[in-house]
Amino acid sequence: MTKIDQVRSLEEAGISFAGFIFYPKSPRYVEKSGLQAADLKRERININRVGVFVNASAQEILKTVDEWRLHMVQLHGDESPKFCEIISNHITTIKAFRMSADDNVGWKIYPYMDVVDMFLFDAVGVGYGGTGQQFDWKMLDSATIGKSFFLSGGIGPSDVQAVRDFSAGKPEMFAVDINSKFEIGPGDKDIDKIIQFKKDLDKP
């Protein structure tokens, strides 16, 4: 998120989390957008805030957690299990994994099982950050994940039924992480699309 009015709209719509990217190379880098932590405080916006980091130092992450009053941290880089443990001692921590077709899910997540609170599964791409592409969710069907996770990677408005079908067989699935398929431009969200997507997912 990069716009204060859009963050407010998400909160009013009952969206659970808003992500703020603290990776300078991202086109959605919040520090470049002009949005500041003081804006959220001034507007009394209380939506759960998730900070997204890529290979940042522990000092930088924890300083940002305090400044922005983050509720969760997503680690999207090459962070080691030991590093993740340091961060998770201070705040709820999500480790993101970029999935390729030949990955063994169990081997990939095993070193992090006891040092983070949740996982996030995304599609692999060049560099870091979202690709707008999906990976094969069937990779997760045969894996014993044993921890709550976010499903991410190119999920769009047309994927409602696919997400519903997948989540029905995966009780560990905690949330859906959406981004580029709901944007007008980088960091500029189509709020109406997001609200409709939530309504469609929530239908009995």
C-alpha positions in Angstrom: 0.0 0.0 0.0 1.2 3.5 -0.8 -1.9 5.7 -0.5 -3.5 6.6 2.8 -7.0 6.8 1.4 -6.7 3.3 0.0 -5.5 1.9 3.3 -8.5 3.5 5.0 -10.8 1.9 2.4 -9.3 -1.5 3.1 -9.9 -1.2 6.8 -13.5 0.0 6.3 -14.1 -3.0 4.0 -13.0 -5.5 6.7 -9.7 -6.5 5.0 -7.5 -8.2 7.5 -4.0 -7.0 6.5 -2.3 -4.2 4.6 1.2 -4.7 3.3 3.9 -2.0 3.2 7.0 -2.8 1.2 10.4 -1.6 2.6 12.5 -2.8 -0.2 14.1 0.2 -2.0 14.3 -1.6 -5.4 10.5 -2.2 -5.4 8.3 0.1 -7.5 5.9 -0.1 -4.4 8.6 1.0 -2.0 6.6 2.9 0.7 9.4 5.3 1.6 9.5 6.6 -2.0 5.7 6.9 -2.2 5.4 9.7 0.3 3.3 7.7 2.7 4.6 7.9 6.3 4.0 6.1 9.5 2.7 9.4 11.0 -0.1 9.4 8.4 -1.5 6.2 9.7 -1.4 7.4 13.3 -2.9 10.8 12.4 -5.8 9.1 10.5 -6.2 6.6 13.3 -6.0 3.7 10.9 -5.7 0.4 12.8 -5.6 -2.3 10.1 -3.0 -5.0 10.8 0.2 -3.8 9.2 2.6 -6.2 7.5 6.1 -5.0 6.6 7.8 -6.6 3.7 11.6 -6.8 3.7 14.2 -8.3 1.4 17.7 -9.1 3.0 17.5 -6.1 5.3 19.5 -6.0 8.5 17.9 -7.0 11.8 18.5 -3.5 13.1 16.7 -1.9 10.1 13.8 -4.3 10.4 13.3 -3.8 14.1 13.6 0.0 13.8 10.9 0.0 11.1 8.7 -2.3 13.2 8.8 0.3 16.0 8.4 3.3 13.7 5.4 1.9 11.7 4.0 -0.1 14.6 3.9 -3.2 12.4 2.0 -6.3 13.5 3.8 -8.8 11.2 7.0 -9.0 9.1 7.3 -10.8 5.8 10.9 -11.8 4.9 11.2 -12.3 1.1 14.9 -12.6 0.6 17.6 -15.1 1.4 17.3 -14.8 5.2 18.8 -17.7 7.1 16.8 -19.7 9.8 19.0 -18.1 12.5 18.2 -14.6 11.2 14.5 -15.4 11.0 14.6 -16.6 14.6 16.1 -13.2 15.7 13.2 -11.3 14.1 10.5 -13.7 15.3 11.7 -13.2 18.9 10.3 -9.7 18.5 7.3 -9.9 16.1 5.2 -12.4 14.3 7.3 -13.4 11.3 6.4 -14.9 7.9 9.0 -16.5 5.7 8.3 -16.3 2.0 9.4 -19.0 -0.4 9.6 -18.6 -4.1 8.4 -21.9 -5.6 9.7 -23.4 -8.9 8.6 -26.6 -10.5 11.4 -28.7 -9.3 11.3 -27.6 -5.6 10.8 -30.1 -2.8 8.4 -28.2 -0.5 9.3 -30.2 2.6 13.0 -29.8 2.2 12.6 -26.1 1.5 10.5 -25.3 4.6 12.0 -27.7 7.1 14.9 -25.5 8.3 12.4 -22.8 9.1 9.7 -24.8 10.9 10.7 -23.9 14.4 11.9 -20.3 13.8 9.1 -18.5 12.1 5.3 -18.2 12.8 4.0 -18.6 9.2 5.0 -19.3 5.7 4.1 -17.6 2.4 4.3 -19.4 -0.9 4.9 -17.3 -4.1 6.1 -17.9 -7.6 9.8 -17.8 -8.4 11.0 -14.9 -10.7 14.1 -12.9 -11.6 15.3 -11.0 -8.5 13.0 -10.5 -5.6 9.4 -9.5 -5.3 6.2 -10.4 -7.0 6.1 -11.6 -10.6 2.4 -11.5 -11.2 2.6 -15.2 -12.1 1.2 -18.2 -10.3 3.1 -21.4 -9.4 1.5 -24.8 -9.4 -0.5 -25.0 -6.2 -0.6 -28.8 -6.5 2.9 -28.7 -5.2 1.5 -28.0 -1.8 -1.1 -30.8 -1.9 1.4 -33.6 -1.2 3.4 -31.6 1.3 3.0 -31.7 5.0 3.3 -28.1 5.8 2.2 -28.1 9.5 2.1 -24.3 9.8 -0.3 -21.6 8.8 0.6 -20.0 5.4 -0.3 -17.3 3.0 -1.0 -18.2 -0.6 0.5 -15.7 -3.0 1.6 -15.2 -6.6 -0.4 -13.7 -9.4 -3.8 -14.3 -7.8 -6.5 -12.3 -9.5 -10.3 -11.7 -9.6 -10.9 -14.7 -11.8 -9.3 -17.1 -9.3 -12.0 -17.0 -6.7 -13.3 -20.5 -7.3 -9.8 -21.9 -7.6 -8.8 -20.4 -4.3 -12.0 -21.6 -2.6 -11.4 -25.2 -3.9 -7.7 -25.2 -2.9 -8.4 -23.8 0.6 -11.1 -26.4 1.3 -8.4 -29.1 1.4 -5.8 -27.1 3.2 -6.7 -26.1 6.7 -3.3 -24.5 7.2 -4.1 -21.9 4.6 -4.4 -18.7 6.7 -4.8 -15.9 4.1 -4.6 -14.9 0.4 -2.0 -12.4 -0.5 -3.0 -10.3 -3.5 -1.2 -7.5 -5.2 -0.5 -6.7 -8.9 -3.7 -8.2 -10.3 -5.7 -5.7 -8.3 -3.7 -2.6 -9.3 -4.2 0.3 -11.6 -0.4 0.9 -11.4 2.3 -0.1 -8.9 1.1 0.7 -5.5 -2.2 2.1 -6.7 -4.9 -0.4 -5.8 -8.3 -1.0 -7.5 -10.3 -1.0 -4.2 -13.6 -2.0 -5.8 -11.9 -5.1 -7.2 -10.4 -6.0 -3.9 -13.7 -5.6 -2.0 -15.6 -7.7 -4.6 -12.9 -10.4 -4.4 -13.3 -10.6 -0.6 -17.1 -10.8 -1.0 -16.8 -13.6 -3.5 -14.4 -15.5 -1.3 -16.6 -15.1 1.7 -19.7 -16.5 0.1 -20.9 -19.7 1.8 
